[in-house]
Amino acid sequence: MKPRHEARGTRHGAQDREIGLVSLGLAVIMMVLLALALSDSHAQTGSIVHDPTDMVEKYLELDIKGVRLDAISQEALAPYITWKDDPIWG
């Protein structure tokens, strides 16, 4: 038969291992959350206010109407583009 202090020490050892595993699990969860917060993954959440296809359709509709052919009418495209001037091709 084992002495009483050894049995109690074994029980505390199991508790210490359990606490260690819980601490390790919490540390892993915190690291994953930190990595997600620092990455661009939040952009993939679908939090876009307007459907991007609506914007593309409106831009193409204006392009079909020839909005880009006049310097004056290019102001109508301002909400749909981020570039200042058209690129030079060739």
Kinemage of the C-alpha trace (Angstrom):
@kinemage 1
@onewidth
@group {chain A} dominant
@subgroup {mainchain}
@vectorlist {calphas} color= white
{ca met a 1} P 0.000 0.000 0.000
{ca lys a 2} L 1.263 3.462 -0.905
{ca pro a 3} L 1.851 6.005 1.770
{ca arg a 4} L -0.861 8.605 2.119
{ca his a 5} L 1.348 11.542 0.992
{ca glu a 6} L 2.177 9.805 -2.321
{ca ala a 7} L -1.475 9.249 -3.159
{ca arg a 8} L -2.250 12.877 -2.443
{ca gly a 9} L 0.766 14.017 -4.499
{ca thr a 10} L -0.469 11.989 -7.471
{ca arg a 11} L -3.889 13.596 -7.246
{ca his a 12} L -2.330 17.061 -7.192
{ca gly a 13} L -0.134 16.097 -10.125
{ca ala a 14} L -3.243 15.246 -12.181
{ca gln a 15} L -4.809 18.572 -11.211
{ca asp a 16} L -1.625 20.397 -12.193
{ca arg a 17} L -1.646 18.665 -15.595
{ca glu a 18} L -5.309 19.563 -16.078
{ca ile a 19} L -4.621 23.202 -15.208
{ca gly a 20} L -1.666 23.154 -17.601
{ca leu a 21} L -3.819 21.801 -20.432
{ca val a 22} L -6.521 24.410 -19.797
{ca ser a 23} L -3.897 27.158 -19.765
{ca leu a 24} L -2.380 25.849 -22.981
{ca gly a 25} L -5.807 25.689 -24.626
{ca leu a 26} L -6.594 29.266 -23.604
{ca ala a 27} L -3.220 30.438 -24.890
{ca val a 28} L -3.844 28.770 -28.265
{ca ile a 29} L -7.312 30.318 -28.535
{ca met a 30} L -5.926 33.763 -27.680
{ca met a 31} L -3.170 33.425 -30.286
{ca val a 32} L -5.666 32.383 -32.972
{ca leu a 33} L -7.921 35.332 -32.139
{ca leu a 34} L -4.940 37.685 -32.233
{ca ala a 35} L -3.831 36.315 -35.604
{ca leu a 36} L -7.342 36.775 -36.988
{ca ala a 37} L -7.524 40.320 -35.668
{ca leu a 38} L -4.203 41.258 -37.253
{ca ser a 39} L -4.921 39.646 -40.614
{ca asp a 40} L -7.176 40.787 -43.431
{ca ser a 41} L -9.603 37.978 -42.763
{ca his a 42} L -12.188 40.411 -41.396
{ca ala a 43} L -12.574 41.692 -44.964
{ca gln a 44} L -14.040 38.323 -45.901
{ca thr a 45} L -16.955 38.545 -43.495
{ca gly a 46} L -19.488 39.849 -46.011
{ca ser a 47} L -19.757 43.202 -44.266
{ca ile a 48} L -19.935 45.065 -47.588
{ca val a 49} L -22.723 47.639 -47.516
{ca his a 50} L -23.615 47.335 -51.214
{ca asp a 51} L -23.425 44.353 -53.513
{ca pro a 52} L -20.254 44.696 -55.662
{ca thr a 53} L -22.062 43.358 -58.723
{ca asp a 54} L -24.455 46.318 -58.578
{ca met a 55} L -21.500 48.688 -58.740
{ca val a 56} L -19.952 46.853 -61.684
{ca glu a 57} L -23.291 46.787 -63.517
{ca lys a 58} L -23.757 50.552 -63.012
{ca tyr a 59} L -20.216 51.265 -64.220
{ca leu a 60} L -20.708 49.124 -67.320
{ca glu a 61} L -24.098 50.721 -67.995
{ca leu a 62} L -22.497 54.181 -67.921
{ca asp a 63} L -19.621 52.938 -70.099
{ca ile a 64} L -22.053 51.559 -72.695
{ca lys a 65} L -23.747 54.967 -72.804
{ca gly a 66} L -20.372 56.526 -73.679
{ca val a 67} L -19.878 58.425 -70.448
{ca arg a 68} L -16.111 58.087 -70.704
{ca leu a 69} L -15.996 59.722 -74.141
{ca asp a 70} L -16.583 63.258 -72.835
{ca ala a 71} L -14.409 64.977 -70.262
{ca ile a 72} L -17.512 66.587 -68.760
{ca ser a 73} L -19.429 63.339 -68.352
{ca gln a 74} L -16.573 61.551 -66.609
{ca glu a 75} L -17.747 63.089 -63.337
{ca ala a 76} L -20.614 60.592 -63.441
{ca leu a 77} L -18.036 57.809 -63.024
{ca ala a 78} L -16.329 59.372 -59.995
{ca pro a 79} L -18.205 57.220 -57.435
{ca tyr a 80} L -17.218 54.048 -59.297
{ca ile a 81} L -13.483 54.536 -59.870
{ca thr a 82} L -10.447 55.158 -57.677
{ca trp a 83} L -7.931 56.133 -60.350
{ca lys a 84} L -7.327 59.743 -61.441
{ca asp a 85} L -6.469 59.243 -65.117
{ca asp a 86} L -6.884 56.383 -67.538
{ca pro a 87} L -3.705 54.361 -68.027
{ca ile a 88} L -1.705 54.940 -71.181
{ca trp a 89} L -1.893 51.824 -73.355
{ca gly a 90} L 1.071 51.355 -75.648
